[in-house]
Amino acid sequence: MTDYFKSIAPSLEEARDSLSRINRRFSILRLVSFAAAVALIIAGTVKGNSIPLYIGGVVSAAVFIFFCVIHKRSKYMEQLLNEKIDSCKRFMARIDGDFSVLNDDGSEFADHSHPYTSDLDIFGPHSVFALYNTSHSVFGRKAFADNLKGKHFDSINAQRIKGLQKIVKALADDPEFLLDYESIGALHPITKVPDALITLCSKNEKLGSGLKLLWKIIPFIWLSVPALLVFGLSKYIRIAVLCVMLINIVIWFLVSKLDLSDIFKSGLISKQAEAIKKRTQILLDDEKRLTLFVPDYLDPDFPKHLDALIRSCSLCSLREQPITALLLNAVMPFDLMCADRLYDWSVEHGKDFMANAERLGQIEALMSSAVPGLVSKESCFPGIEENKRAFFNGVDMSHPLLDPSKVVSNSVCIDSQTALITGSNMSGKTTLIRTVGLMSVLAYTGAMVPARKVECSIMKIYTSMRIADSLEENMSTFKAELVRIASIVKASSEEESMLFLIDEVFRGTNSQDRTDGAEILLRKLDRPYISGFMTTHDYALCDRVAEQKMPNIIFCHFSERYEDDEVIFDYKLRDGMSHESNAKFLMKLVGII
């Protein structure tokens, strides 16, 4: 599948270049037809109102309008192709591990108090969100971020995850659709839901019956004008027209005191509705996608509700210019009519609109969950083990944020156990436990994962890796680590399935306290519903655990070899314990000793 994007890119660029040439010709044709229309009308006037020349001018003007309509559509298609090419380039960048063009890193969703997101690089530059997110809407980005943060963890189960996997597989099997959808999203981004739209959808009240009746009745006073003609009082027509207009203007002035602010923001509302409509149309125009998303995710009538909103907003937009607004409201209570239509829509569809928009975001999040299967050299859907409380088995797992040309895959299996991982600096310990964490996070979203095989139970994830001191909170690194680990211990008492990942346990204290503290921690976390990984350089701890024969502790290690002045890692996890250290060698290598 990774070859698809590289193979389609040249044909997309060729189609874009061809369309660009056609659009340049349309520009020339528009100019020529416009010039011809002007020239023929002027010539017809100069030659004494020549009917044939006037007809030629009108025909040329009609041709000009025709070319304008066709050119507008063609330019839109060119813009869409440009976005599709950019989307294709982003997919190729993901395949190559190039983050330079993946600018949306979801930094605003970062939460340093979260149990695992900071340690697993979920958000921020060079993050999972930056790598996999394809959404260009506030709904989709938030839904994907919530999934990665495990916001809906309490409601997931094996059956639910399998249902998500079914949708994700259908999306991953249709990369052309994903390209089309992302290009439409990029061309019509929804960076923020306007407050006016939120207010309108939540208004849930119609225009007062008196005001509704007013705008429907007032236009009938224009009947006074033809009535004067019927009764032979034509000399009073001008006065009647002025009086009717004055009545409407007075009503407009009084109406302006009411809170009808929504009609003044109809342009912004319409733009967002159009952007959402573009997305729903491409989702609902295919039979396969209809069965995937309707009715669980989208109401099939949602586009009709959007059309009704867009039409109402288009009516409101007629009064955007002050002079136009004055003229329209001089004819009838135009503002009241616009407000009536918007408020009626709000009562009938407002609540459903926001619900459908949020579900649209969930669909876009599932599209992002399909990305690992499209950009990884090897990928699979994790199997969810229902009958095991704390189980993880990963075969040939690759860390998704590492250079794909250099990443080394690893395998590991734990079942209500703690893996104590040893090895030298930079040998791959931290990368391994982060890989396990990311496999689990992605698994619970229904996503594919970069591995040959992954099986796991549903476990809450807690980590302690990137520990930093805090001047503002007067907290040392060691105290910050204690606070983090204390949260893991507290969570372990809830007797819910849990996966913990701890890197260099108690690194901030002396060796004896570190060993004693780590042993106490291992015993506290030795529960049938807990599995975990702990990396350490504390070989005294390893020896103590081995001597005491703690049955639920398994040992794994990474090793290296030395050639001349170079240390060479193979980054492969092995069974057993290591007592190796390369600290002195590295200090010598950089000239410290």
C-alpha positions as CSV (number, residue, x, y, z in Angstrom):
1,M,0.0,0.0,0.0
2,T,2.9,2.3,0.6
3,D,3.7,2.3,-3.1
4,Y,0.2,3.7,-4.0
5,F,1.0,7.3,-3.2
6,K,4.3,7.3,-5.0
7,S,2.7,5.8,-8.0
8,I,-0.3,8.2,-8.2
9,A,1.6,11.4,-7.6
10,P,2.9,11.9,-11.2
11,S,-0.6,11.4,-12.7
12,L,-2.0,13.9,-10.3
13,E,0.6,16.5,-11.2
14,E,0.0,15.8,-14.9
15,A,-3.8,16.3,-14.5
16,R,-3.2,19.5,-12.5
17,D,-0.8,20.9,-15.2
18,S,-3.3,20.0,-17.9
19,L,-6.1,21.7,-16.1
20,S,-3.9,24.7,-15.4
21,R,-3.4,25.1,-19.2
22,I,-7.1,24.8,-19.8
23,N,-7.8,27.5,-17.2
24,R,-5.4,29.9,-18.8
25,R,-7.3,29.4,-22.1
26,F,-10.6,30.1,-20.3
27,S,-9.2,33.3,-19.0
28,I,-8.4,34.4,-22.5
29,L,-11.8,33.4,-23.8
30,R,-13.5,35.3,-21.0
31,L,-11.5,38.4,-21.8
32,V,-12.2,38.1,-25.5
33,S,-16.0,37.5,-25.0
34,F,-16.2,40.4,-22.6
35,A,-14.4,42.7,-25.0
36,A,-16.6,41.5,-27.9
37,A,-19.7,42.2,-25.9
38,V,-18.6,45.7,-25.0
39,A,-17.4,46.5,-28.5
40,L,-20.6,45.3,-30.2
41,I,-22.9,47.2,-27.9
42,I,-20.8,50.4,-28.4
43,A,-20.8,49.8,-32.1
44,G,-24.5,49.3,-32.1
45,T,-25.0,52.6,-30.3
46,V,-22.7,54.5,-32.6
47,K,-24.5,53.1,-35.7
48,G,-27.9,54.3,-34.6
49,N,-29.1,51.5,-32.3
50,S,-28.2,48.6,-34.7
51,I,-30.3,45.7,-33.6
52,P,-28.0,43.0,-35.1
53,L,-25.0,44.5,-33.3
54,Y,-27.0,44.7,-30.0
55,I,-28.0,41.0,-30.5
56,G,-24.3,40.1,-31.1
57,G,-23.4,42.0,-27.9
58,V,-26.0,40.2,-25.9
59,V,-24.9,36.8,-27.3
60,S,-21.2,37.7,-26.5
61,A,-22.2,38.7,-22.9
62,A,-24.1,35.4,-22.5
63,V,-20.9,33.6,-23.8
64,F,-18.9,35.6,-21.3
65,I,-21.2,34.5,-18.4
66,F,-21.0,30.9,-19.6
67,F,-17.2,31.0,-19.6
68,C,-17.2,32.5,-16.2
69,V,-19.3,29.7,-14.8
70,I,-17.2,27.0,-16.5
71,H,-14.0,28.7,-15.5
72,K,-15.0,28.9,-11.8
73,R,-15.7,25.2,-11.7
74,S,-12.5,24.4,-13.5
75,K,-10.4,26.6,-11.2
76,Y,-12.1,24.9,-8.2
77,M,-11.0,21.5,-9.6
78,E,-7.5,22.8,-10.1
79,Q,-7.4,23.9,-6.5
80,L,-8.7,20.5,-5.4
81,L,-6.0,18.8,-7.4
82,N,-3.4,21.0,-5.8
83,E,-4.7,20.0,-2.4
84,K,-4.8,16.3,-3.4
85,I,-1.1,16.6,-4.5
86,D,-0.2,18.2,-1.2
87,S,-2.1,15.4,0.6
88,C,-0.2,12.8,-1.4
89,K,3.1,14.5,-0.5
90,R,2.1,14.3,3.2
91,F,1.4,10.6,2.9
92,M,4.8,10.1,1.2
93,A,6.4,12.1,4.0
94,R,4.8,9.8,6.6
95,I,6.1,6.8,4.7
96,D,9.7,8.3,4.7
97,G,9.5,9.6,8.3
98,D,9.8,13.2,7.1
99,F,8.1,15.5,9.6
100,S,9.1,18.7,7.9
101,V,5.8,18.9,6.0
102,L,3.6,17.6,8.8
103,N,2.8,20.9,10.5
104,D,-0.3,20.0,12.5
105,D,1.1,18.6,15.7
106,G,-1.9,19.0,18.0
107,S,0.2,20.9,20.5
108,E,-3.0,22.5,22.0
109,F,-4.1,19.1,23.2
110,A,-1.0,18.4,25.2
111,D,-1.6,17.8,28.9
112,H,1.5,17.2,31.1
113,S,-0.7,15.9,33.9
114,H,-2.1,13.1,31.6
115,P,-1.1,9.6,32.6
116,Y,0.9,8.9,29.4
117,T,0.6,11.4,26.5
118,S,3.8,13.4,27.2
119,D,5.9,10.4,27.7
120,L,4.7,8.6,24.6
121,D,5.0,11.7,22.3
122,I,1.3,11.7,21.5
123,F,1.2,15.5,20.8
124,G,3.8,18.1,19.7
125,P,6.5,18.2,17.1
126,H,7.5,14.8,15.9
127,S,4.5,13.2,17.5
128,V,1.9,10.5,16.8
129,F,-0.7,13.2,16.2
130,A,1.6,14.9,13.6
131,L,2.3,11.6,11.9
132,Y,-1.2,10.2,11.6
133,N,-3.7,13.1,11.7
134,T,-5.4,13.8,8.4
135,S,-8.3,15.9,9.6
136,H,-8.6,19.6,8.7
137,S,-11.6,20.3,11.0
138,V,-11.9,21.2,14.6
139,F,-14.3,18.3,15.1
140,G,-12.0,15.6,13.5
141,R,-8.8,16.9,15.2
142,K,-10.5,16.9,18.6
143,A,-12.0,13.5,18.1
144,F,-8.7,12.0,17.1
145,A,-6.9,13.7,20.1
146,D,-9.6,12.4,22.5
147,N,-9.1,8.9,21.1
148,L,-5.4,9.1,21.6
149,K,-5.9,10.4,25.1
150,G,-8.2,7.5,25.9
151,K,-11.1,9.9,26.8
152,H,-13.7,7.2,26.0
153,F,-11.7,4.4,27.6
154,D,-14.5,3.4,30.0
155,S,-16.9,2.7,27.2
156,I,-14.6,0.6,25.0
157,N,-14.7,-3.2,24.9
158,A,-13.5,-5.9,22.5
159,Q,-16.7,-5.8,20.5
160,R,-16.6,-2.1,20.1
161,I,-12.9,-2.1,19.0
162,K,-13.7,-4.8,16.4
163,G,-16.4,-2.6,15.0
164,L,-14.0,0.3,14.8
165,Q,-11.4,-2.0,13.1
166,K,-14.0,-3.0,10.5
167,I,-14.5,0.7,9.5
168,V,-10.8,1.5,9.6
169,K,-10.1,-1.5,7.4
170,A,-12.6,-0.3,4.8
171,L,-11.0,3.1,4.9
172,A,-7.5,1.8,4.6
173,D,-8.5,-0.3,1.6
174,D,-9.7,2.9,-0.2
175,P,-6.7,5.3,-0.2
176,E,-8.1,7.2,-3.1
177,F,-11.1,8.2,-1.0
178,L,-8.9,9.2,1.9
179,L,-6.9,11.5,-0.5
180,D,-10.1,13.0,-1.9
181,Y,-11.6,13.6,1.5
182,E,-8.4,15.2,2.9
183,S,-8.1,17.4,-0.1
184,I,-11.7,18.6,0.3
185,G,-11.0,19.2,4.0
186,A,-7.8,21.1,3.3
187,L,-9.6,23.3,0.7
188,H,-12.5,23.9,3.2
189,P,-10.9,23.9,6.6
190,I,-12.9,24.3,9.8
191,T,-10.4,25.8,12.2
192,K,-13.0,26.9,14.7
193,V,-16.7,26.6,15.1
194,P,-18.0,30.2,15.0
195,D,-19.7,31.3,18.2
196,A,-22.6,32.5,16.0
197,L,-23.2,29.0,14.8
198,I,-23.0,27.5,18.3
199,T,-25.4,30.2,19.5
200,L,-27.8,29.6,16.7
201,C,-27.8,25.8,17.1
202,S,-28.4,26.1,20.9
203,K,-31.1,28.9,20.6
204,N,-34.0,26.5,20.4
205,E,-36.6,29.2,20.3
206,K,-38.7,30.6,17.5
207,L,-39.3,34.2,16.7
208,G,-42.2,35.6,18.7
209,S,-45.6,35.0,17.2
210,G,-46.3,38.8,17.1
211,L,-43.1,39.5,15.2
212,K,-43.7,36.5,12.9
213,L,-47.1,37.8,12.1
214,L,-45.8,41.3,11.6
215,W,-43.4,40.5,8.8
216,K,-46.0,38.3,7.1
217,I,-48.7,41.0,7.2
218,I,-46.8,44.3,6.6
219,P,-46.0,43.5,2.9
220,F,-49.8,43.5,2.2
221,I,-49.9,47.3,2.8
222,W,-48.4,47.6,-0.6
223,L,-51.8,46.7,-1.9
224,S,-52.8,50.3,-1.1
225,V,-50.8,51.4,-4.2
226,P,-52.8,49.4,-6.8
227,A,-56.0,50.2,-4.8
228,L,-55.4,53.9,-5.5
229,L,-55.1,53.2,-9.2
230,V,-58.4,51.2,-9.1
231,F,-60.2,54.1,-7.4
232,G,-58.7,56.7,-9.7
233,L,-56.5,58.3,-7.1
234,S,-53.2,57.9,-9.0
235,K,-52.0,61.4,-7.9
236,Y,-51.6,59.9,-4.3
237,I,-49.5,57.0,-5.4
238,R,-46.1,58.6,-4.7
239,I,-47.3,59.6,-1.2
240,A,-48.6,56.1,-0.6
241,V,-45.3,54.5,-1.7
242,L,-43.3,56.9,0.6
243,C,-45.7,56.2,3.5
244,V,-45.3,52.4,3.1
245,M,-41.6,52.7,2.9
246,L,-41.5,54.9,5.9
247,I,-43.6,52.4,7.9
248,N,-41.2,49.6,7.0
249,I,-38.2,51.8,7.9
250,V,-39.7,52.6,11.3
251,I,-40.3,48.9,11.9
252,W,-36.7,48.2,10.8
253,F,-35.5,50.8,13.3
254,L,-37.6,49.2,16.1
255,V,-36.5,45.7,15.1
256,S,-32.8,46.8,15.3
257,K,-33.3,47.1,19.1
258,L,-34.0,43.4,19.3
259,D,-31.2,40.7,19.6
260,L,-31.2,39.4,16.0
261,S,-27.4,39.3,15.8
262,D,-27.3,35.9,14.1
263,I,-28.5,37.4,10.8
264,F,-25.5,39.7,10.8
265,K,-23.1,36.7,11.0
266,S,-24.8,34.6,8.4
267,G,-21.9,34.7,6.0
268,L,-19.6,33.0,8.6
269,I,-22.3,30.5,9.5
270,S,-22.9,29.8,5.8
271,K,-19.1,29.2,5.1
272,Q,-18.9,26.6,7.9
273,A,-22.1,24.9,6.7
274,E,-20.7,24.7,3.2
275,A,-17.5,23.2,4.5
276,I,-19.4,20.6,6.4
277,K,-21.7,19.9,3.5
278,K,-18.7,19.2,1.2
279,R,-17.5,16.6,3.7
280,T,-20.9,14.9,4.1
281,Q,-21.5,14.8,0.3
282,I,-18.3,12.7,-0.3
283,L,-19.2,10.4,2.6
284,L,-22.7,9.7,1.4
285,D,-22.2,9.5,-2.4
286,D,-21.0,5.9,-2.3
287,E,-23.0,2.8,-1.4
288,K,-20.2,1.2,0.7
289,R,-19.7,4.3,2.8
290,L,-23.4,4.6,3.3
291,T,-23.5,1.2,4.9
292,L,-20.4,2.1,7.0
293,F,-21.6,5.4,8.4
294,V,-25.4,5.5,8.2
295,P,-27.2,5.5,10.6
296,D,-24.6,5.0,13.4
297,Y,-22.6,8.0,12.5
298,L,-24.5,10.2,10.1
299,D,-28.1,11.1,9.5
300,P,-28.8,10.6,5.7
301,D,-30.9,13.8,5.8
302,F,-28.1,15.9,7.3
303,P,-27.1,17.4,3.8
304,K,-30.8,18.5,3.4
305,H,-30.6,20.3,6.8
306,L,-27.4,21.9,5.7
307,D,-29.0,23.1,2.4
308,A,-31.8,24.7,4.4
309,L,-29.3,26.5,6.6
310,I,-27.3,27.6,3.6
311,R,-30.4,28.9,1.8
312,S,-31.4,30.9,4.9
313,C,-27.9,32.3,5.2
314,S,-27.9,33.3,1.5
315,L,-31.1,35.2,2.0
316,C,-29.5,37.0,5.0
317,S,-26.4,37.8,3.0
318,L,-28.5,40.0,0.7
319,R,-28.6,42.6,3.4
320,E,-24.9,42.7,4.2
321,Q,-24.3,46.1,2.6
322,P,-25.9,48.9,4.6
323,I,-27.6,50.5,1.5
324,T,-29.0,47.2,0.4
325,A,-30.2,46.5,3.9
326,L,-32.0,49.8,3.9
327,L,-33.7,49.2,0.6
328,L,-34.8,45.7,1.4
329,N,-36.2,46.7,4.8
330,A,-37.9,49.7,3.2
331,V,-39.8,47.2,1.1
332,M,-40.7,44.8,3.9
333,P,-39.5,43.7,7.4
334,F,-36.7,41.8,5.7
335,D,-34.6,41.3,8.9
336,L,-37.5,39.8,10.7
337,M,-38.1,37.4,7.8
338,C,-34.4,36.3,7.9
339,A,-34.4,35.9,11.6
340,D,-37.6,33.9,11.4
341,R,-36.1,31.4,8.9
342,L,-32.9,31.0,10.9
343,Y,-34.7,30.5,14.2
344,D,-37.1,28.0,12.7
345,W,-34.1,26.1,11.4
346,S,-32.5,26.2,14.9
347,V,-35.5,24.7,16.5
348,E,-35.9,21.9,13.9
349,H,-32.3,21.0,13.2
350,G,-29.9,22.9,15.6
351,K,-29.4,20.1,18.1
352,D,-29.0,17.5,15.4
353,F,-26.6,19.7,13.5
354,M,-24.1,19.8,16.4
355,A,-24.5,16.1,17.0
356,N,-23.9,15.2,13.3
357,A,-20.9,17.6,13.2
358,E,-19.4,15.8,16.2
359,R,-20.0,12.4,14.6
360,L,-18.5,13.6,11.4
361,G,-15.4,14.4,13.6
362,Q,-15.4,10.7,14.8
363,I,-15.4,9.5,11.2
364,E,-12.4,11.8,10.5
365,A,-10.7,10.4,13.5
366,L,-11.2,6.9,12.1
367,M,-9.6,8.0,8.9
368,S,-6.6,9.1,10.9
369,S,-6.6,5.7,12.5
370,A,-6.3,4.1,9.1
371,V,-3.1,5.9,8.3
372,P,-0.7,3.5,10.1
373,G,-1.9,0.8,7.7
374,L,-1.1,3.0,4.7
375,V,2.3,4.3,5.6
376,S,3.9,1.4,7.6
377,K,6.0,-1.2,5.9
378,E,4.2,-3.8,7.9
379,S,1.0,-3.4,9.9
380,C,-1.8,-5.3,11.5
381,F,-5.0,-4.9,13.5
382,P,-4.4,-5.8,17.2
383,G,-6.3,-8.7,18.6
384,I,-8.1,-7.8,21.8
385,E,-7.9,-10.6,24.4
386,E,-11.2,-10.6,26.4
387,N,-10.3,-13.3,28.9
388,K,-7.0,-11.9,30.1
389,R,-6.7,-9.1,32.5
390,A,-3.2,-7.8,31.9
391,F,-1.7,-9.2,28.7
392,F,0.4,-7.9,25.9
393,N,2.1,-9.8,23.1
394,G,3.8,-7.8,20.3
395,V,5.6,-9.5,17.4
396,D,8.0,-7.4,15.3
397,M,6.8,-4.1,16.6
398,S,8.3,-0.9,15.1
399,H,8.3,2.5,16.8
400,P,6.3,4.7,14.3
401,L,8.2,7.9,15.0
402,L,11.7,6.5,14.2
403,D,13.3,6.7,10.8
404,P,11.6,3.8,8.8
405,S,14.8,3.0,7.0
406,K,16.7,2.5,10.3
407,V,14.1,1.3,12.8
408,V,14.6,-2.1,14.4
409,S,11.6,-4.2,15.2
410,N,11.2,-6.1,18.5
411,S,9.0,-8.7,20.1
412,V,7.9,-9.1,23.7
413,C,5.2,-10.9,25.6
414,I,4.0,-10.4,29.2
415,D,1.0,-11.9,31.0
416,S,0.3,-10.3,34.4
417,Q,4.0,-9.8,34.7
418,T,6.6,-7.1,35.0
419,A,9.5,-7.1,32.5
420,L,12.6,-5.7,34.1
421,I,14.8,-4.4,31.2
422,T,18.5,-3.8,31.5
423,G,21.1,-2.6,29.1
424,S,23.6,0.1,28.4
425,N,22.8,3.7,27.6
426,M,21.2,4.3,24.2
427,S,20.8,0.5,23.6
428,G,17.0,0.8,23.0
429,K,15.3,0.3,26.4
430,T,13.2,3.4,26.4
431,T,12.3,3.0,22.8
432,L,11.0,-0.5,23.5
433,I,8.6,0.5,26.3
434,R,7.4,3.6,24.3
435,T,6.7,1.2,21.4
436,V,4.6,-1.0,23.7
437,G,2.7,2.0,25.0
438,L,2.0,3.3,21.5
439,M,0.8,-0.1,20.3
440,S,-1.7,-0.2,23.1
441,V,-2.9,3.4,22.6
442,L,-3.5,2.8,18.9
443,A,-5.1,-0.5,19.6
444,Y,-7.8,1.0,21.7
445,T,-8.7,3.5,19.0
446,G,-9.3,0.7,16.5
447,A,-6.3,1.7,14.5
448,M,-3.8,-0.4,12.7
449,V,-0.3,-0.7,14.3
450,P,3.2,-1.0,12.8
451,A,3.8,-4.6,13.8
452,R,3.5,-8.1,12.4
453,K,1.2,-9.1,15.3
454,V,-0.2,-7.5,18.4
455,E,-2.5,-9.1,21.0
456,C,-3.5,-7.4,24.2
457,S,-6.1,-7.0,26.8
458,I,-7.8,-3.6,27.5
459,M,-5.6,-1.9,30.2
460,K,-5.3,1.6,31.5
461,I,-1.9,3.0,30.6
462,Y,0.3,4.9,33.1
463,T,3.9,6.0,32.4
464,S,6.8,7.6,34.2
465,M,9.6,8.5,31.8
466,R,10.1,12.2,31.0
467,I,10.5,13.6,34.4
468,A,11.5,17.3,34.8
469,D,11.9,19.6,37.8
470,S,9.5,22.6,38.2
471,L,10.8,25.9,39.5
472,E,7.2,27.3,39.7
473,E,6.0,24.4,41.9
474,N,9.4,24.2,43.8
475,M,9.7,20.6,42.8
476,S,12.9,18.6,42.3
477,T,13.2,16.0,39.6
478,F,13.1,13.2,42.2
479,K,10.0,14.6,43.8
480,A,8.4,15.0,40.4
481,E,9.2,11.3,39.8
482,L,7.8,10.3,43.1
483,V,4.5,12.2,42.4
484,R,4.3,10.4,39.1
485,I,4.9,7.0,40.5
486,A,2.6,7.6,43.4
487,S,-0.2,8.2,40.8
488,I,0.6,4.7,39.3
489,V,0.5,3.1,42.7
490,K,-2.8,4.8,43.5
491,A,-4.2,3.6,40.2
492,S,-3.0,0.0,40.9
493,S,-5.3,-0.1,44.0
494,E,-8.4,0.3,41.9
495,E,-8.1,-3.3,40.8
496,E,-8.6,-2.5,37.1
497,S,-6.4,-3.9,34.3
498,M,-3.4,-1.7,34.0
499,L,-0.2,-1.4,32.0
500,F,2.6,0.7,33.5
501,L,5.8,1.9,31.8
502,I,8.6,3.2,34.0
503,D,11.9,4.4,32.7
504,E,15.0,4.4,34.9
505,V,13.1,4.1,38.1
506,F,14.1,6.5,40.9
507,R,17.0,7.8,38.9
508,G,17.2,10.9,41.1
509,T,18.3,9.4,44.4
510,N,21.2,7.4,45.8
511,S,21.8,3.8,44.9
512,Q,20.7,2.2,48.1
513,D,17.4,4.1,48.3
514,R,16.9,3.5,44.6
515,T,17.2,-0.2,45.0
516,D,15.0,-0.4,48.1
517,G,12.4,1.9,46.6
518,A,12.3,0.0,43.3
519,E,11.9,-3.4,45.1
520,I,9.0,-2.0,47.2
521,L,7.4,-0.6,44.0
522,L,7.7,-3.9,42.2
523,R,6.0,-5.7,45.1
524,K,3.1,-3.1,45.1
525,L,2.6,-3.5,41.4
526,D,2.7,-7.3,41.5
527,R,-1.0,-7.9,40.9
528,P,-2.8,-10.3,38.6
529,Y,-4.5,-7.4,36.8
530,I,-1.2,-5.5,36.2
531,S,1.5,-5.8,33.6
532,G,4.4,-3.5,33.1
533,F,7.8,-2.6,31.9
534,M,10.6,-1.1,34.0
535,T,14.0,-0.1,32.7
536,T,16.9,0.2,35.1
537,H,20.7,0.5,35.4
538,D,20.4,-0.7,39.0
539,Y,22.0,-4.2,38.7
540,A,21.8,-4.5,42.5
541,L,18.1,-4.4,42.1
542,C,18.2,-7.1,39.5
543,D,20.4,-9.4,41.6
544,R,18.1,-8.9,44.6
545,V,15.0,-9.7,42.6
546,A,16.7,-12.8,41.1
547,E,17.8,-14.0,44.5
548,Q,14.3,-13.6,46.0
549,K,12.8,-15.4,42.9
550,M,9.9,-13.1,42.5
551,P,7.8,-15.3,40.1
552,N,6.1,-12.5,38.2
553,I,9.3,-10.6,37.2
554,I,10.9,-11.5,33.9
555,F,14.3,-10.2,32.8
556,C,15.1,-8.8,29.4
557,H,18.1,-6.9,28.1
558,F,19.8,-5.1,25.3
559,S,23.4,-5.5,24.5
560,E,26.1,-4.0,22.3
561,R,29.6,-4.7,20.9
562,Y,32.7,-2.5,20.6
563,E,34.8,-2.1,17.5
564,D,37.9,0.2,17.8
565,D,36.5,3.6,19.1
566,E,32.9,2.7,18.2
567,V,30.0,1.2,20.1
568,I,27.6,-0.8,18.0
569,F,24.0,-1.5,19.0
570,D,21.8,-4.0,17.4
571,Y,18.7,-2.8,19.3
572,K,17.3,-6.3,19.7
573,L,15.7,-7.4,22.9
574,R,16.9,-10.6,24.5
575,D,15.9,-12.7,27.4
576,G,17.9,-12.5,30.6
577,M,19.7,-9.9,32.6
578,S,22.6,-7.6,31.6
579,H,25.4,-6.2,33.8
580,E,27.0,-4.2,31.0
581,S,27.6,-0.5,31.1
582,N,29.1,1.7,28.4
583,A,29.2,4.9,30.4
584,K,33.0,5.0,30.8
585,F,33.5,4.1,27.1
586,L,31.2,7.0,26.0
587,M,32.9,9.5,28.4
588,K,36.2,8.4,26.9
589,L,34.8,8.7,23.4
590,V,33.8,12.4,23.9
591,G,37.1,13.2,25.7
592,I,35.9,13.5,29.3
593,I,38.3,10.8,30.5
